[in-house]
Amino acid sequence: MKKIILPILIILAFNAQAQDKAELKPYNIYEDKENDVKINLGARFFTDLAYNTSDYTKVKSGAAIDDARLRTSLTYKNWYFYGDFDFGRGEFTQRNLFIRYYLKNDEKSSKSLKLGYYAEPFSMNLNTSEYGMHFITRPSAVFALGNFRALGLTYKYFNSKFFSDTGVFTEDVYENKKATGNQSWNVTGRYVYIPVNNEEQTAHVGVSLRYKRNNGGNLIDNNTVLQTNQNVAAPMENPLEQPNKFLGTNVLWAKNIYKIGVDVLYKRQKYFVRGEYIYQKITKKRDDETLFNNQLGGLWSWTTLKSWQEANPLSSTSFDGGYIELGALLNSKPSYKYSKEFALMEGVYEKGAIEAVARYSYTNLNDIKSGDVFVKGRNRFYPDGNITDYPNESMSLAGGKMHSATVGLNYTFNRHAILMLAYTYSRLDNPYYPDDKNFNSLQARMMFNF
């Protein structure tokens, strides 16, 4: 493995140093000062290398171009347009496409409206750009319980002490992709109080809130009943693992989804500590009367609707997760910076910066009812420890529980090139994978940003 990693890192490092000496073209490719018009063009490129091991089920190791983007922006007076398109892993993906209109924007405060496809304002981590991250991967908890991009409209306000971003979103970019039913919608917001923010230190505490109404799904029972569902899943904390394989479950009959997240941050010039906790509750709704009537006369007929409901119980489901991160700059010149515009800590972009980081995270997608027993041969739970064929409906769900610890070292060649190295150990508890407990991942990432 060393014979593979070392040459790649040497080549990447040489290229990054060469770029620092070259004359870089400005981001601004067109400007009309008379009409207050400015057009920018940028690009981003990430390459990842990982060596992963597990106890039993094989996980992937290798190299990949995880991110290869072209982006453009246009500013016209109070209007701002942004488009961001990704070609990583050989696939085209629309990342961001939105318009923002500033109602007010000066040194004291800012008010704006934003319309388009972009990240929902939920979670400190998920609203941090990958190029501004201090770790190669995001915590699995925010993948499973947070929210990424959606089509929506938001109102954003911030000043020196307070940040708020609230919006209404739909779940699909262009059209309703559910097999049947209406498009789902949600209301999302993030609110941050910043009691201290100066050159020496910054402290903030934030709350994220989200409500989703789940309206689409699949028709069952001879197309007479709409069955809604919500998939809750996350990849392991390495860049090449198969997505959502070891951590994930499908919640049937999901109707109302409530989420709350709390994030805290404290930074000095040379170190930071920050963390986040997310809790999710899913309530369910089912057309019991139609389902009951459809099965009358069959093998499992019941005399009353009530007795059928007792044999086919329905209850809410809850998941949670969180993380804590530490970072320190090991040389004297660079310092950590904070953006009040996004209520986030920025990346480290000063030439020669060396940063050490550490993280602990946990993701809990297990909701196992007391007394239920899982039988691996049948891949199912049985209620109250009674392993019988009838009645046998359990309300338990097992998407897996994982604890992870990561240590990393980052080096900034210049504003446009950063090298990241990391090791992650993960401990998994998933009844569907009883032989897989320990996962190890050695990772390297080279990031270029223009």
C-alpha positions as CSV (number, residue, x, y, z in Angstrom):
1,M,0.0,0.0,0.0
2,K,2.9,2.4,0.8
3,K,4.2,1.9,-2.7
4,I,0.9,3.1,-4.1
5,I,0.3,6.0,-1.8
6,L,3.7,7.7,-1.6
7,P,4.3,8.3,-5.3
8,I,0.8,9.8,-5.7
9,L,1.3,12.2,-2.8
10,I,4.7,13.3,-4.1
11,I,3.3,14.1,-7.5
12,L,0.3,16.0,-6.1
13,A,2.6,18.0,-3.7
14,F,4.9,18.9,-6.6
15,N,2.0,20.1,-8.7
16,A,0.6,22.2,-5.8
17,Q,4.0,23.9,-5.2
18,A,4.4,24.6,-9.0
19,Q,0.9,26.3,-9.0
20,D,2.0,28.7,-6.2
21,K,4.8,30.1,-8.4
22,A,2.7,30.4,-11.5
23,E,0.7,33.5,-12.4
24,L,-3.0,32.7,-11.5
25,K,-5.8,34.1,-13.6
26,P,-8.3,36.1,-11.5
27,Y,-11.7,34.6,-10.7
28,N,-13.3,37.7,-12.2
29,I,-13.6,37.0,-16.0
30,Y,-15.9,40.0,-16.8
31,E,-16.8,43.3,-15.1
32,D,-18.9,46.2,-16.2
33,K,-18.6,48.8,-13.5
34,E,-20.9,51.3,-15.2
35,N,-23.8,48.8,-15.0
36,D,-22.6,47.1,-11.8
37,V,-22.2,43.7,-13.5
38,K,-19.6,41.1,-12.6
39,I,-19.2,37.5,-13.8
40,N,-16.9,34.9,-12.1
41,L,-15.8,31.5,-13.1
42,G,-14.3,28.8,-10.9
43,A,-13.5,25.1,-10.7
44,R,-12.8,22.4,-8.0
45,F,-11.2,19.0,-8.1
46,F,-10.8,16.4,-5.3
47,T,-9.0,13.1,-5.6
48,D,-9.3,10.5,-2.8
49,L,-7.3,7.5,-1.8
50,A,-8.4,5.0,0.8
51,Y,-7.5,1.6,2.3
52,N,-10.4,0.1,4.2
53,T,-10.8,-3.1,6.2
54,S,-13.6,-4.8,8.0
55,D,-14.1,-8.1,10.0
56,Y,-16.2,-10.0,7.5
57,T,-18.0,-8.2,4.7
58,K,-15.6,-6.7,2.3
59,V,-15.4,-3.0,1.8
60,K,-13.9,-1.2,-1.1
61,S,-10.3,0.3,-1.2
62,G,-8.8,2.3,-4.0
63,A,-8.7,5.8,-5.6
64,A,-11.4,8.0,-7.1
65,I,-12.1,11.4,-8.4
66,D,-14.9,12.2,-5.9
67,D,-15.5,15.8,-6.9
68,A,-14.8,17.7,-10.2
69,R,-16.9,20.9,-10.5
70,L,-17.3,23.9,-12.7
71,R,-19.1,26.9,-11.2
72,T,-20.1,30.3,-12.3
73,S,-21.7,33.4,-10.7
74,L,-23.1,36.6,-11.9
75,T,-23.7,39.8,-9.8
76,Y,-26.0,42.5,-11.0
77,K,-26.7,45.3,-8.4
78,N,-28.7,43.5,-5.7
79,W,-29.0,40.3,-7.6
80,Y,-26.7,37.3,-7.3
81,F,-26.9,34.1,-9.5
82,Y,-24.8,31.0,-8.8
83,G,-24.5,27.7,-10.7
84,D,-22.4,24.7,-9.6
85,F,-22.1,21.4,-11.6
86,D,-20.2,18.3,-10.6
87,F,-18.6,15.6,-12.9
88,G,-17.0,13.5,-10.2
89,R,-16.9,9.7,-10.6
90,G,-17.8,10.2,-14.3
91,E,-21.4,11.3,-13.6
92,F,-23.0,14.7,-14.1
93,T,-24.8,16.1,-11.1
94,Q,-26.4,19.4,-10.6
95,R,-25.2,20.7,-7.2
96,N,-26.4,24.3,-6.8
97,L,-28.5,26.6,-9.0
98,F,-30.1,29.6,-7.3
99,I,-30.8,33.3,-7.4
100,R,-30.4,35.6,-4.3
101,Y,-31.8,39.1,-4.0
102,Y,-30.4,41.4,-1.2
103,L,-33.0,43.5,0.5
104,K,-30.2,45.0,2.6
105,N,-26.5,44.2,2.7
106,D,-24.0,46.4,4.6
107,E,-21.5,46.0,7.4
108,K,-24.1,46.0,10.2
109,S,-26.6,43.5,8.8
110,S,-28.0,41.7,5.8
111,K,-31.5,40.6,4.6
112,S,-32.0,38.5,1.5
113,L,-34.3,36.1,-0.4
114,K,-33.0,33.0,-2.1
115,L,-34.8,30.9,-4.7
116,G,-33.5,27.7,-6.4
117,Y,-31.8,24.4,-5.7
118,Y,-29.3,24.5,-2.8
119,A,-28.5,23.2,0.7
120,E,-31.4,23.4,3.2
121,P,-30.5,25.5,6.3
122,F,-30.2,22.5,8.6
123,S,-27.0,21.4,10.4
124,M,-23.8,23.4,10.9
125,N,-21.8,20.6,9.2
126,L,-24.0,20.2,6.1
127,N,-23.9,23.9,5.4
128,T,-20.1,23.9,5.4
129,S,-18.5,23.6,1.9
130,E,-16.4,20.5,1.4
131,Y,-13.4,22.8,0.6
132,G,-13.9,24.5,4.0
133,M,-14.1,21.2,5.9
134,H,-11.3,20.1,8.3
135,F,-12.0,16.4,7.8
136,I,-12.1,14.3,4.6
137,T,-15.6,12.9,5.3
138,R,-18.6,14.3,7.1
139,P,-19.9,12.5,10.2
140,S,-22.3,9.7,9.3
141,A,-24.9,11.2,11.7
142,V,-25.4,14.3,9.5
143,F,-25.7,12.2,6.4
144,A,-28.4,10.1,8.0
145,L,-30.3,12.7,9.9
146,G,-29.5,16.0,8.2
147,N,-30.6,17.3,4.8
148,F,-28.8,18.1,1.7
149,R,-30.0,20.1,-1.3
150,A,-33.6,20.8,-2.3
151,L,-35.7,23.1,-4.3
152,G,-36.9,26.0,-2.2
153,L,-37.3,29.6,-1.1
154,T,-35.6,31.0,2.0
155,Y,-35.3,34.3,3.9
156,K,-32.0,35.0,5.5
157,Y,-31.0,37.6,8.1
158,F,-27.8,38.1,10.0
159,N,-26.0,40.7,12.0
160,S,-23.0,40.7,14.4
161,K,-24.9,38.7,17.1
162,F,-27.7,36.7,15.3
163,F,-28.1,34.5,12.3
164,S,-31.3,33.1,10.9
165,D,-32.2,31.3,7.7
166,T,-35.7,29.9,7.1
167,G,-37.3,28.3,4.1
168,V,-39.9,26.1,2.4
169,F,-38.7,23.2,0.2
170,T,-39.9,20.4,-2.0
171,E,-38.0,17.1,-2.1
172,D,-37.3,16.9,-5.9
173,V,-35.5,19.3,-8.2
174,Y,-37.5,19.1,-11.4
175,E,-40.6,16.9,-10.8
176,N,-42.3,14.6,-8.4
177,K,-40.3,11.3,-8.7
178,K,-42.4,9.3,-6.3
179,A,-44.2,6.4,-8.0
180,T,-47.6,7.9,-6.9
181,G,-49.0,10.5,-4.6
182,N,-48.2,14.2,-4.3
183,Q,-44.8,15.8,-3.9
184,S,-43.6,16.1,-0.3
185,W,-42.8,19.4,1.3
186,N,-41.0,20.7,4.3
187,V,-40.2,23.8,6.4
188,T,-36.6,24.2,7.5
189,G,-34.6,26.8,9.5
190,R,-31.3,27.4,11.3
191,Y,-30.9,30.0,14.1
192,V,-27.6,31.0,15.7
193,Y,-26.8,33.3,18.6
194,I,-23.2,34.6,18.6
195,P,-22.4,36.2,21.9
196,V,-18.6,36.6,21.2
197,N,-16.9,37.2,17.8
198,N,-13.6,39.1,17.6
199,E,-10.1,38.5,16.4
200,E,-9.2,36.5,19.6
201,Q,-12.2,34.2,20.0
202,T,-15.7,33.3,18.7
203,A,-18.5,31.4,20.4
204,H,-21.9,30.5,19.1
205,V,-24.9,28.2,19.8
206,G,-27.4,27.2,17.1
207,V,-30.6,25.4,16.7
208,S,-31.9,23.7,13.5
209,L,-35.5,22.8,13.0
210,R,-37.3,20.9,10.3
211,Y,-40.8,19.5,9.6
212,K,-41.6,17.3,6.6
213,R,-45.0,16.2,5.3
214,N,-44.5,13.0,3.4
215,N,-47.1,12.7,0.6
216,G,-45.7,10.3,-2.0
217,G,-45.0,6.5,-2.1
218,N,-46.2,3.3,-3.7
219,L,-49.6,1.7,-4.3
220,I,-50.1,-1.7,-2.6
221,D,-53.0,-4.2,-2.2
222,N,-54.1,-4.1,-5.8
223,N,-53.4,-0.4,-6.1
224,T,-56.0,0.5,-3.4
225,V,-53.7,1.8,-0.6
226,L,-50.9,4.4,-0.8
227,Q,-47.9,3.3,1.3
228,T,-45.6,6.2,2.1
229,N,-42.0,5.5,3.2
230,Q,-38.9,7.4,4.4
231,N,-35.4,6.0,3.8
232,V,-32.9,6.9,6.6
233,A,-29.3,5.9,5.7
234,A,-25.7,7.0,5.7
235,P,-22.3,5.8,4.4
236,M,-19.5,4.8,6.7
237,E,-17.0,7.6,7.4
238,N,-14.6,6.7,4.5
239,P,-14.8,8.2,0.9
240,L,-15.1,4.9,-1.0
241,E,-17.4,2.7,1.0
242,Q,-20.6,1.6,-0.7
243,P,-23.3,4.2,0.3
244,N,-25.9,3.2,2.9
245,K,-24.8,-0.5,3.1
246,F,-24.1,-0.9,6.8
247,L,-26.2,2.0,8.1
248,G,-29.8,2.4,6.9
249,T,-33.4,1.4,7.1
250,N,-36.7,2.1,5.3
251,V,-39.5,3.4,7.5
252,L,-42.8,2.3,6.1
253,W,-46.0,4.4,6.5
254,A,-43.9,7.5,7.5
255,K,-46.1,10.6,7.4
256,N,-44.7,13.4,9.6
257,I,-41.0,13.8,10.1
258,Y,-39.7,16.1,12.9
259,K,-36.1,17.0,13.3
260,I,-34.2,19.2,15.8
261,G,-30.4,19.8,15.8
262,V,-28.3,21.7,18.3
263,D,-24.8,23.0,17.4
264,V,-22.1,24.7,19.4
265,L,-18.8,26.2,18.5
266,Y,-15.9,27.8,20.3
267,K,-12.7,28.9,18.6
268,R,-9.5,30.7,19.4
269,Q,-6.9,31.8,16.9
270,K,-5.0,28.5,17.2
271,Y,-7.6,25.9,18.2
272,F,-11.3,25.1,18.0
273,V,-13.9,22.8,19.5
274,R,-17.4,22.3,18.0
275,G,-20.2,19.7,18.1
276,E,-23.7,18.9,16.9
277,Y,-26.6,16.7,18.0
278,I,-29.6,15.7,15.9
279,Y,-32.8,14.0,16.9
280,Q,-35.4,12.7,14.5
281,K,-38.9,11.5,15.1
282,I,-41.2,9.9,12.5
283,T,-44.9,9.5,13.0
284,K,-46.9,7.1,10.8
285,K,-50.3,7.0,9.2
286,R,-51.9,4.0,7.5
287,D,-55.3,3.2,5.9
288,D,-56.2,0.4,8.3
289,E,-59.8,0.0,7.3
290,T,-59.0,-0.6,3.6
291,L,-56.2,-3.0,4.4
292,F,-58.4,-4.9,6.8
293,N,-61.3,-5.2,4.4
294,N,-58.9,-6.3,1.6
295,Q,-57.7,-9.3,3.6
296,L,-61.1,-10.5,4.7
297,G,-61.7,-14.1,3.5
298,G,-58.0,-14.9,3.3
299,L,-55.8,-17.1,5.4
300,W,-55.1,-14.4,8.1
301,S,-58.7,-13.0,8.4
302,W,-59.7,-11.4,11.6
303,T,-63.2,-10.9,13.0
304,T,-62.7,-7.2,13.9
305,L,-60.7,-4.3,12.8
306,K,-59.4,-3.8,16.3
307,S,-57.9,-7.3,16.5
308,W,-56.3,-6.9,13.1
309,Q,-54.7,-3.6,14.3
310,E,-53.4,-5.4,17.4
311,A,-51.7,-8.0,15.3
312,N,-50.3,-5.3,12.9
313,P,-49.2,-2.5,15.3
314,L,-48.0,0.9,14.2
315,S,-45.9,3.3,16.3
316,S,-43.6,6.3,15.8
317,T,-39.9,5.8,15.2
318,S,-36.9,7.8,16.6
319,F,-33.3,8.1,15.6
320,D,-30.4,10.3,16.8
321,G,-26.7,11.0,16.4
322,G,-24.0,13.6,16.9
323,Y,-20.3,14.4,16.9
324,I,-17.6,16.5,18.6
325,E,-14.6,17.9,16.7
326,L,-11.3,19.3,17.8
327,G,-8.6,21.1,15.8
328,A,-5.3,22.9,16.3
329,L,-2.9,24.9,14.1
330,L,0.6,23.7,14.7
331,N,2.6,26.6,13.2
332,S,2.6,30.3,14.1
333,K,1.3,32.3,11.2
334,P,-2.2,31.1,10.3
335,S,-5.3,31.5,12.4
336,Y,-8.9,30.2,12.4
337,K,-11.5,32.6,11.0
338,Y,-15.3,32.7,11.4
339,S,-18.0,33.8,8.9
340,K,-21.0,35.6,10.3
341,E,-22.6,35.5,6.9
342,F,-23.0,31.7,7.2
343,A,-22.5,31.3,11.0
344,L,-19.7,28.8,10.3
345,M,-16.0,28.5,10.8
346,E,-14.0,28.8,7.6
347,G,-11.4,26.5,6.1
348,V,-7.7,27.1,6.6
349,Y,-6.3,28.7,3.4
350,E,-3.0,30.3,4.5
351,K,0.1,29.0,2.7
352,G,2.1,26.6,4.9
353,A,-0.6,26.0,7.5
354,I,-0.4,22.6,9.3
355,E,-3.5,21.5,11.2
356,A,-4.2,18.5,13.4
357,V,-7.8,17.4,14.0
358,A,-9.7,14.7,15.9
359,R,-13.4,13.7,15.9
360,Y,-15.7,11.4,17.8
361,S,-19.1,10.7,16.2
362,Y,-22.0,8.3,16.7
363,T,-25.0,7.4,14.6
364,N,-28.0,5.5,16.0
365,L,-30.5,4.2,13.4
366,N,-31.7,1.3,15.7
367,D,-35.2,1.6,17.2
368,I,-35.6,-1.8,18.8
369,K,-38.7,-2.3,21.0
370,S,-38.2,-3.8,24.4
371,G,-38.4,-7.6,24.4
372,D,-38.1,-8.0,20.6
373,V,-35.8,-10.8,19.3
374,F,-34.0,-10.7,16.0
375,V,-33.5,-14.0,14.1
376,K,-30.7,-13.8,11.6
377,G,-31.8,-16.8,9.6
378,R,-35.1,-15.0,8.8
379,N,-33.7,-11.5,8.9
380,R,-36.6,-10.2,11.0
381,F,-37.7,-9.3,14.5
382,Y,-40.3,-11.1,16.6
383,P,-42.2,-9.3,19.3
384,D,-41.9,-10.1,23.0
385,G,-39.4,-12.9,22.3
386,N,-42.1,-15.2,20.8
387,I,-40.6,-16.8,17.6
388,T,-43.9,-17.8,16.0
389,D,-45.3,-17.5,12.5
390,Y,-48.5,-15.8,13.6
391,P,-49.0,-13.2,14.8
392,N,-45.4,-12.0,14.3
393,E,-45.4,-8.3,13.3
394,S,-42.7,-6.3,15.2
395,M,-42.4,-2.5,15.3
396,S,-38.6,-2.7,15.7
397,L,-36.3,-1.3,13.1
398,A,-32.5,-1.9,12.9
399,G,-30.6,0.5,10.6
400,G,-27.4,0.1,12.7
401,K,-25.6,1.9,15.4
402,M,-22.0,3.1,14.8
403,H,-19.3,4.8,16.9
404,S,-16.4,6.4,15.0
405,A,-13.1,8.0,16.0
406,T,-11.0,10.0,13.5
407,V,-7.6,11.7,13.7
408,G,-6.2,13.7,10.8
409,L,-3.4,16.0,9.6
410,N,-3.9,18.7,7.0
411,Y,-1.4,20.8,5.0
412,T,-2.2,23.9,3.0
413,F,0.2,24.4,0.0
414,N,-1.6,27.6,-0.9
415,R,-5.1,29.1,-1.3
416,H,-5.8,26.6,-4.1
417,A,-4.4,23.3,-2.9
418,I,-4.8,21.4,0.4
419,L,-3.6,17.9,1.3
420,M,-5.5,15.9,4.0
421,L,-4.6,12.6,5.7
422,A,-6.8,10.7,8.2
423,Y,-7.3,7.5,10.0
424,T,-10.9,6.4,11.1
425,Y,-11.9,3.5,13.4
426,S,-15.6,2.6,13.5
427,R,-17.5,0.2,15.7
428,L,-20.8,-1.2,14.2
429,D,-23.8,-2.7,15.9
430,N,-26.2,-4.0,13.2
431,P,-28.1,-7.3,13.6
432,Y,-28.2,-7.7,9.8
433,Y,-24.3,-7.7,9.9
434,P,-23.6,-9.7,13.1
435,D,-20.0,-10.6,12.0
436,D,-19.0,-7.0,11.2
437,K,-17.9,-5.0,14.2
438,N,-14.6,-3.3,13.5
439,F,-13.8,-1.1,10.5
440,N,-10.6,0.7,9.8
441,S,-9.9,3.3,7.1
442,L,-6.7,5.1,6.0
443,Q,-7.5,8.1,3.8
444,A,-5.8,10.7,1.8
445,R,-7.4,13.6,-0.2
446,M,-5.9,16.2,-2.4
447,M,-8.1,19.3,-3.0
448,F,-7.7,21.9,-5.7
449,N,-10.0,25.0,-5.8
450,F,-9.9,27.9,-8.2
